[in-house]
Amino acid sequence: MVTQTKTIYVLPPAWLLEPCARPELTGSLNRDLWAAYQARGAAIDECNADKARLRQWRAERCELTEAGC
């Protein structure tokens, strides 16, 4: 009997690894600054949601391994 070790790499989905958009400030009025502030907040929320999905993905994979994570 011969035992052979095989490494299998499991990677997160590519869409979770894409860079987050960084909204730019356009205009010079206070309302433009407010709009940019809101857009950046939304971008951060979206990035945090991606990271939450990565944590979920990792937890699911950890459950499947014998050693855990």
N, CA and C atoms as a LAMMPS dump frame, in Angstrom:
ITEM: TIMESTEP
0
ITEM: NUMBER OF ATOMS
207
ITEM: BOX BOUNDS ff ff ff
-5.0000000000000000e+02 5.0000000000000000e+02
-5.0000000000000000e+02 5.0000000000000000e+02
-5.0000000000000000e+02 5.0000000000000000e+02
ITEM: ATOMS id mol type element x y z
1 1 1 N 0.851 -1.176 0
2 1 2 C 0 0 0
3 1 3 C 0.899 1.242 0
4 2 1 N 0.571 2.163 -0.884
5 2 2 C 1.322 3.409 -0.993
6 2 3 C 0.375 4.57 -0.698
7 3 1 N 0.805 5.441 0.2
8 3 2 C 0.016 6.624 0.521
9 3 3 C 0.589 7.806 -0.237
10 4 1 N -0.282 8.519 -0.919
11 4 2 C 0.156 9.672 -1.676
12 4 3 C -0.653 10.882 -1.211
13 5 1 N 0.049 11.944 -0.87
14 5 2 C -0.608 13.168 -0.425
15 5 3 C -0.881 14.055 -1.621
16 6 1 N -2.079 14.585 -1.679
17 6 2 C -2.451 15.472 -2.77
18 6 3 C -2.969 16.774 -2.165
19 7 1 N -2.403 17.882 -2.565
20 7 2 C -2.839 19.19 -2.075
21 7 3 C -3.913 19.733 -3.002
22 8 1 N -5.035 20.118 -2.42
23 8 2 C -6.122 20.709 -3.182
24 8 3 C -6.33 22.118 -2.642
25 9 1 N -6.16 23.102 -3.499
26 9 2 C -6.336 24.49 -3.103
27 9 3 C -7.787 24.908 -3.336
28 10 1 N -8.389 25.444 -2.307
29 10 2 C -9.747 25.963 -2.405
30 10 3 C -9.648 27.469 -2.183
31 11 1 N -10.099 28.207 -3.169
32 11 2 C -9.969 29.661 -3.123
33 11 3 C -11.34 30.323 -3.055
34 12 1 N -11.381 31.532 -2.514
35 12 2 C -12.662 32.251 -2.484
36 12 3 C -13.082 32.638 -3.896
37 13 1 N -14.362 32.873 -4.082
38 13 2 C -14.828 33.295 -5.397
39 13 3 C -14.125 34.585 -5.836
40 14 1 N -13.807 34.688 -7.104
41 14 2 C -13.063 35.84 -7.626
42 14 3 C -13.792 37.156 -7.385
43 15 1 N -15.112 37.138 -7.44
44 15 2 C -15.857 38.394 -7.284
45 15 3 C -15.703 38.976 -5.886
46 16 1 N -15.344 38.148 -4.901
47 16 2 C -15.118 38.663 -3.549
48 16 3 C -13.741 39.294 -3.404
49 17 1 N -12.886 39.105 -4.373
50 17 2 C -11.525 39.627 -4.303
51 17 3 C -11.333 40.892 -5.142
52 18 1 N -12.382 41.326 -5.793
53 18 2 C -12.272 42.522 -6.615
54 18 3 C -12.112 43.758 -5.731
55 19 1 N -11.341 44.737 -6.195
56 19 2 C -11.174 45.966 -5.417
57 19 3 C -12.506 46.682 -5.23
58 20 1 N -12.62 47.36 -4.13
59 20 2 C -13.829 48.14 -3.854
60 20 3 C -13.741 49.48 -4.577
61 21 1 N -14.879 49.929 -5.052
62 21 2 C -14.93 51.22 -5.735
63 21 3 C -14.672 52.343 -4.737
64 22 1 N -14.006 53.373 -5.194
65 22 2 C -13.733 54.532 -4.345
66 22 3 C -14.355 55.758 -5.003
67 23 1 N -15.55 56.132 -4.581
68 23 2 C -16.202 57.299 -5.181
69 23 3 C -15.367 58.563 -4.982
70 24 1 N -15.3 59.357 -6.015
71 24 2 C -14.519 60.592 -5.978
72 24 3 C -15.43 61.789 -5.732
73 25 1 N -14.851 62.828 -5.202
74 25 2 C -15.562 64.08 -4.992
75 25 3 C -15.615 64.828 -6.314
76 26 1 N -16.81 65.178 -6.733
77 26 2 C -16.975 66.007 -7.922
78 26 3 C -17.774 67.23 -7.515
79 27 1 N -17.389 68.351 -7.997
80 27 2 C -18.061 69.591 -7.647
81 27 3 C -17.347 70.305 -6.518
82 28 1 N -17.892 71.451 -6.151
83 28 2 C -17.243 72.247 -5.109
84 28 3 C -18.221 72.825 -4.098
85 29 1 N -19.432 72.361 -4.147
86 29 2 C -20.44 72.865 -3.214
87 29 3 C -20.598 71.916 -2.036
88 30 1 N -21.189 72.425 -0.973
89 30 2 C -21.416 71.588 0.206
90 30 3 C -22.252 70.357 -0.132
91 31 1 N -23.238 70.534 -1.012
92 31 2 C -24.068 69.374 -1.378
93 31 3 C -23.242 68.313 -2.105
94 32 1 N -22.201 68.74 -2.846
95 32 2 C -21.314 67.791 -3.52
96 32 3 C -20.495 67.01 -2.494
97 33 1 N -20.035 67.734 -1.484
98 33 2 C -19.284 67.083 -0.406
99 33 3 C -20.173 66.084 0.323
100 34 1 N -21.409 66.454 0.579
101 34 2 C -22.358 65.557 1.256
102 34 3 C -22.631 64.316 0.398
103 35 1 N -22.798 64.5 -0.897
104 35 2 C -23.046 63.372 -1.795
105 35 3 C -21.838 62.432 -1.815
106 36 1 N -20.641 63.005 -1.849
107 36 2 C -19.426 62.178 -1.843
108 36 3 C -19.296 61.432 -0.523
109 37 1 N -19.636 62.088 0.572
110 37 2 C -19.6 61.452 1.894
111 37 3 C -20.547 60.255 1.931
112 38 1 N -21.744 60.438 1.432
113 38 2 C -22.717 59.342 1.404
114 38 3 C -22.248 58.219 0.48
115 39 1 N -21.682 58.563 -0.661
116 39 2 C -21.208 57.544 -1.604
117 39 3 C -20.061 56.738 -1.006
118 40 1 N -19.159 57.403 -0.296
119 40 2 C -18.046 56.676 0.343
120 40 3 C -18.564 55.76 1.448
121 41 1 N -19.545 56.229 2.196
122 41 2 C -20.132 55.38 3.233
123 41 3 C -20.758 54.134 2.632
124 42 1 N -21.454 54.305 1.514
125 42 2 C -22.064 53.16 0.836
126 42 3 C -20.992 52.205 0.321
127 43 1 N -19.88 52.746 -0.183
128 43 2 C -18.783 51.907 -0.681
129 43 3 C -18.164 51.104 0.462
130 44 1 N -18 51.727 1.614
131 44 2 C -17.454 51.011 2.776
132 44 3 C -18.418 49.915 3.213
133 45 1 N -19.712 50.215 3.22
134 45 2 C -20.713 49.194 3.576
135 45 3 C -20.639 48.006 2.62
136 46 1 N -20.485 48.283 1.333
137 46 2 C -20.388 47.217 0.336
138 46 3 C -19.132 46.372 0.559
139 47 1 N -18.021 47.033 0.86
140 47 2 C -16.782 46.298 1.134
141 47 3 C -16.92 45.437 2.378
142 48 1 N -17.556 45.972 3.407
143 48 2 C -17.766 45.192 4.624
144 48 3 C -18.663 43.985 4.357
145 49 1 N -19.638 44.144 3.471
146 49 2 C -20.498 43.011 3.109
147 49 3 C -19.677 41.941 2.392
148 50 1 N -18.756 42.357 1.519
149 50 2 C -17.869 41.395 0.854
150 50 3 C -17.033 40.635 1.882
151 51 1 N -16.515 41.348 2.856
152 51 2 C -15.676 40.7 3.883
153 51 3 C -16.512 39.745 4.73
154 52 1 N -17.757 40.097 4.984
155 52 2 C -18.65 39.198 5.734
156 52 3 C -18.88 37.914 4.938
157 53 1 N -19.04 38.056 3.611
158 53 2 C -19.213 36.861 2.78
159 53 3 C -17.944 36.017 2.76
160 54 1 N -16.782 36.665 2.781
161 54 2 C -15.525 35.909 2.866
162 54 3 C -15.426 35.161 4.184
163 55 1 N -15.831 35.798 5.283
164 55 2 C -15.812 35.111 6.583
165 55 3 C -16.773 33.919 6.58
166 56 1 N -17.943 34.109 5.967
167 56 2 C -18.905 33.016 5.873
168 56 3 C -18.331 31.874 5.041
169 57 1 N -17.731 32.215 3.91
170 57 2 C -17.122 31.206 3.039
171 57 3 C -16.054 30.433 3.801
172 58 1 N -15.199 31.147 4.546
173 58 2 C -14.134 30.505 5.319
174 58 3 C -14.713 29.581 6.382
175 59 1 N -15.74 30.046 7.075
176 59 2 C -16.36 29.223 8.119
177 59 3 C -16.946 27.948 7.525
178 60 1 N -17.57 28.056 6.364
179 60 2 C -18.129 26.869 5.707
180 60 3 C -17.03 25.879 5.35
181 61 1 N -15.882 26.385 4.873
182 61 2 C -14.778 25.495 4.506
183 61 3 C -14.151 24.883 5.751
184 62 1 N -14.094 25.636 6.828
185 62 2 C -13.513 25.126 8.073
186 62 3 C -14.322 23.962 8.618
187 63 1 N -15.625 24.031 8.456
188 63 2 C -16.479 22.942 8.916
189 63 3 C -16.215 21.658 8.148
190 64 1 N -15.731 21.781 6.927
191 64 2 C -15.515 20.619 6.076
192 64 3 C -14.161 19.938 6.317
193 65 1 N -13.265 20.611 7.03
194 65 2 C -11.946 20.049 7.253
195 65 3 C -11.909 19.29 8.57
196 66 1 N -11.031 18.339 8.631
197 66 2 C -10.909 17.542 9.868
198 66 3 C -10.254 18.339 10.986
199 67 1 N -9.296 19.154 10.628
200 67 2 C -8.547 19.896 11.642
201 67 3 C -9.223 21.189 12.045
202 68 1 N -10.194 21.641 11.272
203 68 2 C -10.807 22.941 11.546
204 68 3 C -9.874 24.047 11.082
205 69 1 N -10.102 25.231 11.571
206 69 2 C -9.256 26.371 11.156
207 69 3 C -8.679 27.08 12.357
